């Protein structure tokens, strides 16, 4: 999959931009503050709806205007052309979003995410390794949502129910039917949570395998990267016992479960989760909030058995983040049989020679957008690492324009 043309209206510091881009490697260079990252961000927003830098759509609208529009003219892996358009209008404090593919409106975000898959590696991605659990959940949720629209919808339903349950708990003293309301929430949440855990466990196991392989290569076999899933107590043990008893562990990680096994495992986990939700109800009512929730899940990342958050150097954390992003690229490519587009936002200057070589060796056959301040650096340090037949094109950004 590749982008052929980018059209922007009132996005960040761009008033109007129309550019054709190359099918292989596109280098976007210029001084800081001129709009390099904004161009990369526009591609990511057009494909994933959300930004990697902010959760507020208002921040993406050019100052003094009331909305933005991003259009991508694209070609899929079969050579067929199509158009994606993501526009936002500001009405007072409200945001009105419009998503289209080939001029046909798409009403659900879950049906839009995954049409064009992008993987971004930016300085902010260090937070996946050293930041709060919410950063790792965000990374995992978006990766799986690019592959599975059902996962995106189940996640949305679970989050809405958790918020609704917390409202019931908060207002329990003024409600006569709090137990009935919480029974409804807990029954539905147990099923949704079980489905999310089954999916999250599988993709975390894939990340563990693939990111671990990349990290070994990056560290010249000196370091071992491992990833472990932390969720509601008892769920992982039940899940692994089920897989062992049915001899389906390898097939599950590689392809997922068949429908019968999935429903059976979901039933086991949901019964366990429902029991725990009921046992903690009195405690939750005393504290005024749910104590058990999918929103508390985390991913533990280890290098040589030690937590990357507490014991790893800056360089090791950067290697771990890079390994996770390369694994994401691989997982999406093998899951949807379509080549994602890679966005590298000012990362090469932060990588040493070994990491640069590892990154370049992993991204052949992918359309790439790279931002940097110094074109000479790319020509001298990066270009020699590329395939000799790579089509490298340079775009100089100045004040939100292609100079």
BALOBA-1460 file (C-alpha; in Angstrom, 3 decimals):
// residues 403
<rec num="1" residu="x" x="0.000" y="0.000" z="0.000"/>
<rec num="2" residu="x" x="1.264" y="3.478" z="-0.764"/>
<rec num="3" residu="x" x="0.258" y="7.128" z="-0.774"/>
<rec num="4" residu="x" x="0.499" y="8.909" z="-4.125"/>
<rec num="5" residu="x" x="-0.748" y="12.382" z="-3.245"/>
<rec num="6" residu="x" x="-1.373" y="14.379" z="-0.054"/>
<rec num="7" residu="x" x="-3.774" y="17.313" z="0.122"/>
<rec num="8" residu="x" x="-4.088" y="19.410" z="3.303"/>
<rec num="9" residu="x" x="-6.384" y="22.276" z="4.230"/>
<rec num="10" residu="x" x="-5.915" y="24.181" z="7.503"/>
<rec num="11" residu="x" x="-4.072" y="21.392" z="9.292"/>
<rec num="12" residu="x" x="-1.664" y="22.688" z="11.966"/>
<rec num="13" residu="x" x="0.498" y="25.326" z="10.226"/>
<rec num="14" residu="x" x="-0.596" y="24.329" z="6.702"/>
<rec num="15" residu="x" x="-3.132" y="26.527" z="5.005"/>
<rec num="16" residu="x" x="-3.097" y="24.615" z="1.739"/>
<rec num="17" residu="x" x="-0.717" y="21.896" z="0.594"/>
<rec num="18" residu="x" x="-0.813" y="19.679" z="-2.516"/>
<rec num="19" residu="x" x="2.097" y="17.311" z="-3.099"/>
<rec num="20" residu="x" x="2.822" y="14.139" z="-5.030"/>
<rec num="21" residu="x" x="5.006" y="11.741" z="-3.048"/>
<rec num="22" residu="x" x="7.217" y="8.844" z="-4.041"/>
<rec num="23" residu="x" x="6.346" y="5.140" z="-3.719"/>
<rec num="24" residu="x" x="9.488" y="4.304" z="-1.767"/>
<rec num="25" residu="x" x="11.365" y="6.715" z="0.522"/>
<rec num="26" residu="x" x="10.313" y="10.306" z="1.132"/>
<rec num="27" residu="x" x="12.647" y="12.555" z="3.112"/>
<rec num="28" residu="x" x="10.977" y="15.631" z="4.641"/>
<rec num="29" residu="x" x="13.664" y="18.048" z="5.846"/>
<rec num="30" residu="x" x="13.847" y="21.589" z="7.166"/>
<rec num="31" residu="x" x="14.478" y="23.621" z="10.293"/>
<rec num="32" residu="x" x="12.607" y="22.972" z="13.534"/>
<rec num="33" residu="x" x="9.145" y="24.491" z="13.710"/>
<rec num="34" residu="x" x="8.579" y="24.659" z="9.941"/>
<rec num="35" residu="x" x="6.023" y="21.817" z="9.695"/>
<rec num="36" residu="x" x="7.935" y="18.564" z="9.103"/>
<rec num="37" residu="x" x="6.295" y="16.692" z="11.972"/>
<rec num="38" residu="x" x="2.928" y="18.219" z="11.087"/>
<rec num="39" residu="x" x="3.072" y="16.591" z="7.645"/>
<rec num="40" residu="x" x="3.860" y="13.188" z="9.182"/>
<rec num="41" residu="x" x="1.119" y="13.744" z="11.747"/>
<rec num="42" residu="x" x="-1.433" y="14.520" z="9.025"/>
<rec num="43" residu="x" x="-0.799" y="11.136" z="7.384"/>
<rec num="44" residu="x" x="-1.204" y="9.395" z="10.730"/>
<rec num="45" residu="x" x="-4.401" y="11.297" z="11.561"/>
<rec num="46" residu="x" x="-5.849" y="10.519" z="8.112"/>
<rec num="47" residu="x" x="-5.236" y="6.807" z="8.611"/>
<rec num="48" residu="x" x="-5.803" y="6.298" z="12.362"/>
<rec num="49" residu="x" x="-8.239" y="9.186" z="13.103"/>
<rec num="50" residu="x" x="-6.267" y="10.044" z="16.243"/>
<rec num="51" residu="x" x="-2.940" y="11.880" z="16.551"/>
<rec num="52" residu="x" x="0.228" y="10.458" z="18.116"/>
<rec num="53" residu="x" x="0.896" y="13.859" z="19.737"/>
<rec num="54" residu="x" x="-2.456" y="15.057" z="21.096"/>
<rec num="55" residu="x" x="-5.872" y="13.712" z="21.930"/>
<rec num="56" residu="x" x="-7.580" y="17.021" z="21.121"/>
<rec num="57" residu="x" x="-8.811" y="17.594" z="17.570"/>
<rec num="58" residu="x" x="-8.901" y="21.331" z="18.251"/>
<rec num="59" residu="x" x="-5.099" y="21.331" z="18.493"/>
<rec num="60" residu="x" x="-4.881" y="20.112" z="14.887"/>
<rec num="61" residu="x" x="-6.886" y="22.974" z="13.377"/>
<rec num="62" residu="x" x="-4.899" y="25.879" z="11.943"/>
<rec num="63" residu="x" x="-5.235" y="28.943" z="14.168"/>
<rec num="64" residu="x" x="-8.015" y="31.256" z="13.019"/>
<rec num="65" residu="x" x="-9.909" y="28.605" z="11.045"/>
<rec num="66" residu="x" x="-12.830" y="26.355" z="11.971"/>
<rec num="67" residu="x" x="-11.720" y="22.958" z="10.700"/>
<rec num="68" residu="x" x="-9.214" y="20.884" z="8.763"/>
<rec num="69" residu="x" x="-9.320" y="18.465" z="5.863"/>
<rec num="70" residu="x" x="-6.794" y="15.752" z="4.943"/>
<rec num="71" residu="x" x="-7.091" y="13.819" z="1.693"/>
<rec num="72" residu="x" x="-4.852" y="10.933" z="0.674"/>
<rec num="73" residu="x" x="-4.859" y="9.536" z="-2.869"/>
<rec num="74" residu="x" x="-3.632" y="5.965" z="-2.520"/>
<rec num="75" residu="x" x="-2.847" y="2.703" z="-4.303"/>
<rec num="76" residu="x" x="-3.397" y="-0.655" z="-2.601"/>
<rec num="77" residu="x" x="-1.191" y="-3.744" z="-2.894"/>
<rec num="78" residu="x" x="-3.233" y="-4.964" z="-5.882"/>
<rec num="79" residu="x" x="-2.605" y="-1.723" z="-7.793"/>
<rec num="80" residu="x" x="-6.111" y="-0.312" z="-7.319"/>
<rec num="81" residu="x" x="-6.455" y="3.380" z="-6.534"/>
<rec num="82" residu="x" x="-8.654" y="4.825" z="-3.795"/>
<rec num="83" residu="x" x="-9.094" y="8.057" z="-1.839"/>
<rec num="84" residu="x" x="-9.302" y="8.615" z="1.923"/>
<rec num="85" residu="x" x="-10.637" y="11.856" z="3.373"/>
<rec num="86" residu="x" x="-10.732" y="12.889" z="7.032"/>
<rec num="87" residu="x" x="-12.243" y="16.280" z="7.844"/>
<rec num="88" residu="x" x="-13.137" y="17.990" z="11.097"/>
<rec num="89" residu="x" x="-15.359" y="21.036" z="11.624"/>
<rec num="90" residu="x" x="-15.505" y="23.062" z="14.823"/>
<rec num="91" residu="x" x="-18.974" y="24.189" z="15.940"/>
<rec num="92" residu="x" x="-18.562" y="26.122" z="19.172"/>
<rec num="93" residu="x" x="-16.994" y="23.606" z="21.528"/>
<rec num="94" residu="x" x="-18.268" y="20.629" z="19.522"/>
<rec num="95" residu="x" x="-16.339" y="18.697" z="16.877"/>
<rec num="96" residu="x" x="-18.036" y="17.294" z="13.789"/>
<rec num="97" residu="x" x="-15.953" y="14.614" z="12.055"/>
<rec num="98" residu="x" x="-16.441" y="13.236" z="8.533"/>
<rec num="99" residu="x" x="-14.662" y="10.136" z="7.254"/>
<rec num="100" residu="x" x="-14.952" y="8.998" z="3.637"/>
<rec num="101" residu="x" x="-13.409" y="6.430" z="1.320"/>
<rec num="102" residu="x" x="-13.887" y="7.052" z="-2.404"/>
<rec num="103" residu="x" x="-16.401" y="9.780" z="-1.490"/>
<rec num="104" residu="x" x="-18.586" y="7.305" z="0.435"/>
<rec num="105" residu="x" x="-19.209" y="8.341" z="4.028"/>
<rec num="106" residu="x" x="-18.043" y="5.920" z="6.707"/>
<rec num="107" residu="x" x="-20.132" y="6.272" z="9.840"/>
<rec num="108" residu="x" x="-18.139" y="4.111" z="12.244"/>
<rec num="109" residu="x" x="-14.516" y="4.769" z="13.118"/>
<rec num="110" residu="x" x="-13.984" y="1.012" z="13.423"/>
<rec num="111" residu="x" x="-14.831" y="0.621" z="9.716"/>
<rec num="112" residu="x" x="-12.344" y="3.352" z="8.777"/>
<rec num="113" residu="x" x="-9.290" y="2.376" z="10.829"/>
<rec num="114" residu="x" x="-7.409" y="-0.309" z="8.947"/>
<rec num="115" residu="x" x="-8.249" y="0.844" z="5.413"/>
<rec num="116" residu="x" x="-4.828" y="2.485" z="5.337"/>
<rec num="117" residu="x" x="-2.443" y="1.167" z="7.966"/>
<rec num="118" residu="x" x="0.439" y="3.295" z="9.175"/>
<rec num="119" residu="x" x="3.058" y="2.636" z="11.818"/>
<rec num="120" residu="x" x="4.772" y="5.633" z="13.362"/>
<rec num="121" residu="x" x="8.028" y="5.775" z="15.284"/>
<rec num="122" residu="x" x="8.493" y="9.128" z="17.003"/>
<rec num="123" residu="x" x="10.232" y="10.475" z="20.121"/>
<rec num="124" residu="x" x="6.921" y="10.155" z="21.994"/>
<rec num="125" residu="x" x="7.114" y="6.362" z="21.593"/>
<rec num="126" residu="x" x="9.696" y="6.206" z="24.351"/>
<rec num="127" residu="x" x="6.665" y="6.551" z="26.647"/>
<rec num="128" residu="x" x="5.585" y="3.041" z="25.647"/>
<rec num="129" residu="x" x="8.636" y="1.748" z="27.492"/>
<rec num="130" residu="x" x="9.103" y="4.219" z="30.331"/>
<rec num="131" residu="x" x="5.717" y="5.947" z="30.656"/>
<rec num="132" residu="x" x="2.476" y="5.152" z="32.478"/>
<rec num="133" residu="x" x="0.460" y="1.948" z="31.839"/>
<rec num="134" residu="x" x="-2.034" y="4.001" z="29.798"/>
<rec num="135" residu="x" x="0.690" y="4.602" z="27.174"/>
<rec num="136" residu="x" x="1.230" y="0.866" z="26.715"/>
<rec num="137" residu="x" x="-2.514" y="0.167" z="26.584"/>
<rec num="138" residu="x" x="-2.894" y="2.873" z="23.952"/>
<rec num="139" residu="x" x="-0.139" y="1.307" z="21.847"/>
<rec num="140" residu="x" x="-1.653" y="-2.172" z="22.154"/>
<rec num="141" residu="x" x="-5.254" y="-1.066" z="21.583"/>
<rec num="142" residu="x" x="-4.460" y="0.874" z="18.430"/>
<rec num="143" residu="x" x="-2.330" y="-1.914" z="16.983"/>
<rec num="144" residu="x" x="-5.083" y="-4.519" z="17.471"/>
<rec num="145" residu="x" x="-7.775" y="-2.096" z="16.240"/>
<rec num="146" residu="x" x="-5.912" y="-1.696" z="12.937"/>
<rec num="147" residu="x" x="-6.295" y="-5.441" z="12.487"/>
<rec num="148" residu="x" x="-9.719" y="-6.062" z="14.034"/>
<rec num="149" residu="x" x="-12.687" y="-3.680" z="13.867"/>
<rec num="150" residu="x" x="-14.516" y="-5.957" z="16.312"/>
<rec num="151" residu="x" x="-11.822" y="-5.400" z="18.920"/>
<rec num="152" residu="x" x="-12.220" y="-1.627" z="18.518"/>
<rec num="153" residu="x" x="-15.999" y="-1.886" z="19.034"/>
<rec num="154" residu="x" x="-15.748" y="-4.257" z="22.015"/>
<rec num="155" residu="x" x="-13.182" y="-1.950" z="23.623"/>
<rec num="156" residu="x" x="-15.488" y="1.038" z="23.139"/>
<rec num="157" residu="x" x="-18.442" y="-0.849" z="24.636"/>
<rec num="158" residu="x" x="-16.352" y="-1.932" z="27.641"/>
<rec num="159" residu="x" x="-15.077" y="1.591" z="28.314"/>
<rec num="160" residu="x" x="-18.614" y="3.011" z="28.153"/>
<rec num="161" residu="x" x="-19.880" y="0.349" z="30.573"/>
<rec num="162" residu="x" x="-17.014" y="0.982" z="32.993"/>
<rec num="163" residu="x" x="-17.851" y="4.690" z="33.011"/>
<rec num="164" residu="x" x="-21.530" y="3.894" z="33.490"/>
<rec num="165" residu="x" x="-20.754" y="1.518" z="36.363"/>
<rec num="166" residu="x" x="-18.610" y="4.145" z="38.071"/>
<rec num="167" residu="x" x="-21.508" y="6.594" z="37.829"/>
<rec num="168" residu="x" x="-23.828" y="4.043" z="39.455"/>
<rec num="169" residu="x" x="-21.278" y="3.491" z="42.244"/>
<rec num="170" residu="x" x="-20.803" y="7.223" z="42.762"/>
<rec num="171" residu="x" x="-24.552" y="7.800" z="43.032"/>
<rec num="172" residu="x" x="-25.287" y="4.626" z="45.033"/>
<rec num="173" residu="x" x="-26.459" y="6.505" z="48.125"/>
<rec num="174" residu="x" x="-29.203" y="8.213" z="46.098"/>
<rec num="175" residu="x" x="-30.319" y="5.106" z="44.191"/>
<rec num="176" residu="x" x="-32.746" y="2.406" z="45.310"/>
<rec num="177" residu="x" x="-31.818" y="-0.062" z="42.557"/>
<rec num="178" residu="x" x="-28.017" y="0.169" z="42.660"/>
<rec num="179" residu="x" x="-27.577" y="-3.622" z="42.940"/>
<rec num="180" residu="x" x="-29.750" y="-4.267" z="39.881"/>
<rec num="181" residu="x" x="-27.812" y="-1.659" z="37.894"/>
<rec num="182" residu="x" x="-24.474" y="-3.096" z="38.970"/>
<rec num="183" residu="x" x="-25.641" y="-6.655" z="38.219"/>
<rec num="184" residu="x" x="-26.383" y="-5.564" z="34.650"/>
<rec num="185" residu="x" x="-23.015" y="-3.795" z="34.286"/>
<rec num="186" residu="x" x="-20.999" y="-6.619" z="35.796"/>
<rec num="187" residu="x" x="-22.612" y="-9.334" z="33.667"/>
<rec num="188" residu="x" x="-22.011" y="-7.423" z="30.442"/>
<rec num="189" residu="x" x="-18.536" y="-6.276" z="31.497"/>
<rec num="190" residu="x" x="-17.424" y="-9.797" z="32.345"/>
<rec num="191" residu="x" x="-18.121" y="-10.973" z="28.781"/>
<rec num="192" residu="x" x="-16.574" y="-7.927" z="27.098"/>
<rec num="193" residu="x" x="-13.532" y="-8.056" z="29.366"/>
<rec num="194" residu="x" x="-12.991" y="-11.762" z="28.699"/>
<rec num="195" residu="x" x="-12.970" y="-11.144" z="24.934"/>
<rec num="196" residu="x" x="-10.502" y="-8.273" z="25.276"/>
<rec num="197" residu="x" x="-8.168" y="-10.347" z="27.457"/>
<rec num="198" residu="x" x="-8.162" y="-13.235" z="24.959"/>
<rec num="199" residu="x" x="-7.158" y="-10.842" z="22.180"/>
<rec num="200" residu="x" x="-4.659" y="-8.855" z="24.211"/>
<rec num="201" residu="x" x="-2.904" y="-11.971" z="25.467"/>
<rec num="202" residu="x" x="-2.477" y="-13.290" z="21.932"/>
<rec num="203" residu="x" x="-0.989" y="-10.085" z="20.541"/>
<rec num="204" residu="x" x="1.270" y="-9.582" z="23.535"/>
<rec num="205" residu="x" x="2.634" y="-13.083" z="22.956"/>
<rec num="206" residu="x" x="3.250" y="-12.136" z="19.313"/>
<rec num="207" residu="x" x="4.977" y="-8.935" z="20.405"/>
<rec num="208" residu="x" x="7.104" y="-10.938" z="22.826"/>
<rec num="209" residu="x" x="8.270" y="-13.258" z="20.050"/>
<rec num="210" residu="x" x="8.821" y="-10.749" z="17.256"/>
<rec num="211" residu="x" x="10.104" y="-7.779" z="19.272"/>
<rec num="212" residu="x" x="12.394" y="-10.175" z="21.110"/>
<rec num="213" residu="x" x="13.932" y="-11.291" z="17.812"/>
<rec num="214" residu="x" x="14.474" y="-7.689" z="16.685"/>
<rec num="215" residu="x" x="16.017" y="-6.734" z="20.004"/>
<rec num="216" residu="x" x="18.489" y="-9.609" z="19.870"/>
<rec num="217" residu="x" x="19.591" y="-8.391" z="16.451"/>
<rec num="218" residu="x" x="19.861" y="-4.776" z="17.593"/>
<rec num="219" residu="x" x="21.923" y="-5.736" z="20.656"/>
<rec num="220" residu="x" x="24.150" y="-8.204" z="18.758"/>
<rec num="221" residu="x" x="22.661" y="-11.065" z="20.812"/>
<rec num="222" residu="x" x="23.791" y="-9.454" z="24.067"/>
<rec num="223" residu="x" x="20.285" y="-8.717" z="25.380"/>
<rec num="224" residu="x" x="16.980" y="-10.550" z="25.592"/>
<rec num="225" residu="x" x="13.712" y="-8.628" z="25.484"/>
<rec num="226" residu="x" x="10.601" y="-10.154" z="27.066"/>
<rec num="227" residu="x" x="7.066" y="-8.866" z="27.393"/>
<rec num="228" residu="x" x="4.477" y="-10.000" z="29.947"/>
<rec num="229" residu="x" x="0.762" y="-9.224" z="30.175"/>
<rec num="230" residu="x" x="-0.669" y="-7.989" z="33.489"/>
<rec num="231" residu="x" x="-4.455" y="-8.198" z="33.865"/>
<rec num="232" residu="x" x="-7.179" y="-9.315" z="36.300"/>
<rec num="233" residu="x" x="-5.726" y="-11.914" z="38.659"/>
<rec num="234" residu="x" x="-6.364" y="-15.528" z="37.711"/>
<rec num="235" residu="x" x="-7.258" y="-14.851" z="34.067"/>
<rec num="236" residu="x" x="-3.848" y="-15.626" z="32.577"/>
<rec num="237" residu="x" x="-3.630" y="-18.899" z="34.514"/>
<rec num="238" residu="x" x="-7.089" y="-19.987" z="33.313"/>
<rec num="239" residu="x" x="-6.295" y="-18.985" z="29.736"/>
<rec num="240" residu="x" x="-2.963" y="-20.830" z="29.643"/>
<rec num="241" residu="x" x="-4.491" y="-23.927" z="31.269"/>
<rec num="242" residu="x" x="-7.206" y="-23.995" z="28.594"/>
<rec num="243" residu="x" x="-4.658" y="-23.676" z="25.786"/>
<rec num="244" residu="x" x="-2.473" y="-26.417" z="27.260"/>
<rec num="245" residu="x" x="-5.399" y="-28.799" z="27.736"/>
<rec num="246" residu="x" x="-6.547" y="-28.244" z="24.136"/>
<rec num="247" residu="x" x="-2.988" y="-28.236" z="22.709"/>
<rec num="248" residu="x" x="-3.770" y="-25.025" z="20.857"/>
<rec num="249" residu="x" x="-1.145" y="-22.577" z="22.188"/>
<rec num="250" residu="x" x="0.943" y="-22.290" z="19.012"/>
<rec num="251" residu="x" x="-2.057" y="-22.181" z="16.704"/>
<rec num="252" residu="x" x="-3.768" y="-19.598" z="18.906"/>
<rec num="253" residu="x" x="-0.761" y="-17.280" z="18.867"/>
<rec num="254" residu="x" x="-0.266" y="-17.710" z="15.127"/>
<rec num="255" residu="x" x="-3.864" y="-17.678" z="13.866"/>
<rec num="256" residu="x" x="-6.233" y="-17.238" z="16.800"/>
<rec num="257" residu="x" x="-8.809" y="-19.726" z="18.120"/>
<rec num="258" residu="x" x="-11.586" y="-21.398" z="16.196"/>
<rec num="259" residu="x" x="-15.084" y="-20.209" z="17.081"/>
<rec num="260" residu="x" x="-15.930" y="-23.102" z="19.408"/>
<rec num="261" residu="x" x="-12.712" y="-22.838" z="21.428"/>
<rec num="262" residu="x" x="-13.000" y="-19.047" z="21.554"/>
<rec num="263" residu="x" x="-16.530" y="-19.187" z="22.980"/>
<rec num="264" residu="x" x="-15.559" y="-21.900" z="25.467"/>
<rec num="265" residu="x" x="-12.560" y="-19.917" z="26.720"/>
<rec num="266" residu="x" x="-14.592" y="-16.723" z="26.813"/>
<rec num="267" residu="x" x="-17.181" y="-18.466" z="28.993"/>
<rec num="268" residu="x" x="-14.530" y="-19.674" z="31.445"/>
<rec num="269" residu="x" x="-12.938" y="-16.242" z="31.767"/>
<rec num="270" residu="x" x="-16.199" y="-14.302" z="31.969"/>
<rec num="271" residu="x" x="-17.458" y="-16.541" z="34.810"/>
<rec num="272" residu="x" x="-14.203" y="-15.944" z="36.694"/>
<rec num="273" residu="x" x="-14.339" y="-12.174" z="36.099"/>
<rec num="274" residu="x" x="-18.011" y="-11.945" z="37.112"/>
<rec num="275" residu="x" x="-17.227" y="-13.738" z="40.365"/>
<rec num="276" residu="x" x="-14.436" y="-11.284" z="41.165"/>
<rec num="277" residu="x" x="-16.623" y="-8.277" z="40.289"/>
<rec num="278" residu="x" x="-19.322" y="-9.462" z="42.672"/>
<rec num="279" residu="x" x="-16.835" y="-10.150" z="45.468"/>
<rec num="280" residu="x" x="-15.421" y="-6.627" z="45.280"/>
<rec num="281" residu="x" x="-18.773" y="-4.826" z="45.065"/>
<rec num="282" residu="x" x="-18.922" y="-3.880" z="48.746"/>
<rec num="283" residu="x" x="-15.356" y="-2.566" z="48.596"/>
<rec num="284" residu="x" x="-16.122" y="-0.635" z="45.390"/>
<rec num="285" residu="x" x="-19.179" y="1.012" z="46.951"/>
<rec num="286" residu="x" x="-17.092" y="2.067" z="49.962"/>
<rec num="287" residu="x" x="-14.319" y="3.513" z="47.770"/>
<rec num="288" residu="x" x="-16.648" y="5.036" z="45.165"/>
<rec num="289" residu="x" x="-15.010" y="3.461" z="42.090"/>
<rec num="290" residu="x" x="-14.460" y="0.092" z="40.385"/>
<rec num="291" residu="x" x="-11.404" y="-1.717" z="41.711"/>
<rec num="292" residu="x" x="-11.313" y="-4.331" z="38.913"/>
<rec num="293" residu="x" x="-11.202" y="-3.078" z="35.350"/>
<rec num="294" residu="x" x="-9.641" y="-3.703" z="31.951"/>
<rec num="295" residu="x" x="-8.421" y="-0.091" z="32.225"/>
<rec num="296" residu="x" x="-5.838" y="-1.277" z="34.752"/>
<rec num="297" residu="x" x="-4.137" y="-3.724" z="32.366"/>
<rec num="298" residu="x" x="-0.433" y="-3.244" z="31.720"/>
<rec num="299" residu="x" x="2.469" y="-4.685" z="29.752"/>
<rec num="300" residu="x" x="5.691" y="-5.400" z="31.599"/>
<rec num="301" residu="x" x="8.829" y="-5.088" z="29.451"/>
<rec num="302" residu="x" x="12.079" y="-6.715" z="30.536"/>
<rec num="303" residu="x" x="15.642" y="-6.705" z="29.214"/>
<rec num="304" residu="x" x="17.681" y="-9.617" z="30.535"/>
<rec num="305" residu="x" x="15.026" y="-10.205" z="33.177"/>
<rec num="306" residu="x" x="15.051" y="-6.653" z="34.563"/>
<rec num="307" residu="x" x="12.321" y="-4.043" z="34.149"/>
<rec num="308" residu="x" x="13.082" y="-1.520" z="31.404"/>
<rec num="309" residu="x" x="11.294" y="1.193" z="33.387"/>
<rec num="310" residu="x" x="13.499" y="0.862" z="36.467"/>
<rec num="311" residu="x" x="16.813" y="-0.599" z="35.386"/>
<rec num="312" residu="x" x="17.443" y="0.082" z="31.684"/>
<rec num="313" residu="x" x="19.580" y="2.841" z="30.213"/>
<rec num="314" residu="x" x="18.201" y="5.413" z="27.781"/>
<rec num="315" residu="x" x="19.789" y="3.480" z="24.932"/>
<rec num="316" residu="x" x="18.229" y="0.199" z="26.032"/>
<rec num="317" residu="x" x="14.815" y="1.836" z="26.371"/>
<rec num="318" residu="x" x="15.172" y="3.283" z="22.881"/>
<rec num="319" residu="x" x="16.104" y="-0.163" z="21.536"/>
<rec num="320" residu="x" x="13.057" y="-1.680" z="23.238"/>
<rec num="321" residu="x" x="10.739" y="0.979" z="21.761"/>
<rec num="322" residu="x" x="12.238" y="0.454" z="18.314"/>
<rec num="323" residu="x" x="11.824" y="-3.329" z="18.625"/>
<rec num="324" residu="x" x="8.161" y="-2.925" z="19.592"/>
<rec num="325" residu="x" x="7.489" y="-0.668" z="16.608"/>
<rec num="326" residu="x" x="9.197" y="-3.031" z="14.173"/>
<rec num="327" residu="x" x="7.155" y="-5.870" z="15.664"/>
<rec num="328" residu="x" x="3.974" y="-3.831" z="15.177"/>
<rec num="329" residu="x" x="4.880" y="-3.367" z="11.507"/>
<rec num="330" residu="x" x="5.421" y="-7.126" z="11.114"/>
<rec num="331" residu="x" x="2.231" y="-8.112" z="12.944"/>
<rec num="332" residu="x" x="0.037" y="-5.804" z="10.888"/>
<rec num="333" residu="x" x="1.668" y="-6.907" z="7.631"/>
<rec num="334" residu="x" x="1.121" y="-10.602" z="8.366"/>
<rec num="335" residu="x" x="-2.384" y="-10.108" z="9.803"/>
<rec num="336" residu="x" x="-3.995" y="-8.038" z="7.047"/>
<rec num="337" residu="x" x="-1.784" y="-9.091" z="4.127"/>
<rec num="338" residu="x" x="-1.194" y="-5.452" z="3.279"/>
<rec num="339" residu="x" x="2.016" y="-3.492" z="3.662"/>
<rec num="340" residu="x" x="1.699" y="-0.673" z="6.223"/>
<rec num="341" residu="x" x="3.243" y="2.745" z="5.584"/>
<rec num="342" residu="x" x="6.083" y="3.649" z="7.945"/>
<rec num="343" residu="x" x="6.397" y="7.135" z="9.426"/>
<rec num="344" residu="x" x="9.729" y="7.986" z="11.072"/>
<rec num="345" residu="x" x="9.571" y="11.320" z="12.856"/>
<rec num="346" residu="x" x="13.050" y="12.647" z="13.683"/>
<rec num="347" residu="x" x="14.340" y="9.328" z="15.001"/>
<rec num="348" residu="x" x="17.535" y="8.616" z="13.050"/>
<rec num="349" residu="x" x="19.520" y="11.266" z="14.885"/>
<rec num="350" residu="x" x="18.627" y="9.485" z="18.156"/>
<rec num="351" residu="x" x="19.844" y="6.069" z="16.963"/>
<rec num="352" residu="x" x="23.398" y="4.779" z="16.975"/>
<rec num="353" residu="x" x="24.874" y="2.993" z="13.952"/>
<rec num="354" residu="x" x="23.693" y="-0.502" z="14.970"/>
<rec num="355" residu="x" x="20.124" y="0.643" z="15.542"/>
<rec num="356" residu="x" x="20.071" y="2.536" z="12.228"/>
<rec num="357" residu="x" x="21.204" y="-0.583" z="10.374"/>
<rec num="358" residu="x" x="18.590" y="-2.716" z="12.180"/>
<rec num="359" residu="x" x="15.832" y="-0.280" z="11.324"/>
<rec num="360" residu="x" x="16.781" y="0.002" z="7.655"/>
<rec num="361" residu="x" x="17.094" y="-3.768" z="7.257"/>
<rec num="362" residu="x" x="13.558" y="-4.270" z="8.602"/>
<rec num="363" residu="x" x="11.711" y="-1.819" z="6.358"/>
<rec num="364" residu="x" x="12.479" y="-2.902" z="2.806"/>
<rec num="365" residu="x" x="9.434" y="-2.952" z="0.548"/>
<rec num="366" residu="x" x="7.619" y="-0.372" z="2.674"/>
<rec num="367" residu="x" x="6.726" y="3.197" z="1.714"/>
<rec num="368" residu="x" x="8.520" y="5.406" z="4.214"/>
<rec num="369" residu="x" x="8.302" y="9.042" z="5.283"/>
<rec num="370" residu="x" x="11.309" y="10.337" z="7.241"/>
<rec num="371" residu="x" x="11.639" y="13.753" z="8.862"/>
<rec num="372" residu="x" x="15.006" y="15.327" z="9.664"/>
<rec num="373" residu="x" x="16.610" y="18.746" z="10.015"/>
<rec num="374" residu="x" x="19.699" y="17.967" z="7.944"/>
<rec num="375" residu="x" x="19.451" y="16.544" z="4.424"/>
<rec num="376" residu="x" x="23.219" y="16.029" z="4.330"/>
<rec num="377" residu="x" x="22.975" y="13.701" z="7.319"/>
<rec num="378" residu="x" x="20.478" y="11.488" z="5.495"/>
<rec num="379" residu="x" x="22.561" y="11.484" z="2.319"/>
<rec num="380" residu="x" x="25.771" y="10.610" z="4.139"/>
<rec num="381" residu="x" x="24.584" y="8.308" z="6.953"/>
<rec num="382" residu="x" x="21.302" y="6.736" z="5.841"/>
<rec num="383" residu="x" x="21.258" y="6.630" z="2.028"/>
<rec num="384" residu="x" x="24.275" y="4.267" z="1.854"/>
<rec num="385" residu="x" x="22.298" y="1.735" z="3.935"/>
<rec num="386" residu="x" x="19.351" y="1.678" z="1.517"/>
<rec num="387" residu="x" x="18.832" y="-0.718" z="-1.374"/>
<rec num="388" residu="x" x="20.565" y="0.554" z="-4.498"/>
<rec num="389" residu="x" x="17.240" y="0.671" z="-6.366"/>
<rec num="390" residu="x" x="15.424" y="2.680" z="-3.663"/>
<rec num="391" residu="x" x="13.566" y="5.706" z="-5.016"/>
<rec num="392" residu="x" x="14.560" y="8.481" z="-2.587"/>
<rec num="393" residu="x" x="12.760" y="11.823" z="-2.884"/>
<rec num="394" residu="x" x="13.468" y="14.967" z="-0.865"/>
<rec num="395" residu="x" x="10.952" y="17.608" z="0.261"/>
<rec num="396" residu="x" x="12.141" y="20.828" z="1.887"/>
<rec num="397" residu="x" x="9.536" y="22.257" z="4.269"/>
<rec num="398" residu="x" x="9.614" y="25.953" z="5.103"/>
<rec num="399" residu="x" x="6.827" y="27.811" z="6.935"/>
<rec num="400" residu="x" x="4.240" y="25.186" z="6.094"/>
<rec num="401" residu="x" x="5.100" y="25.127" z="2.393"/>
<rec num="402" residu="x" x="7.160" y="22.947" z="0.093"/>
<rec num="403" residu="x" x="10.090" y="25.179" z="-0.832"/>
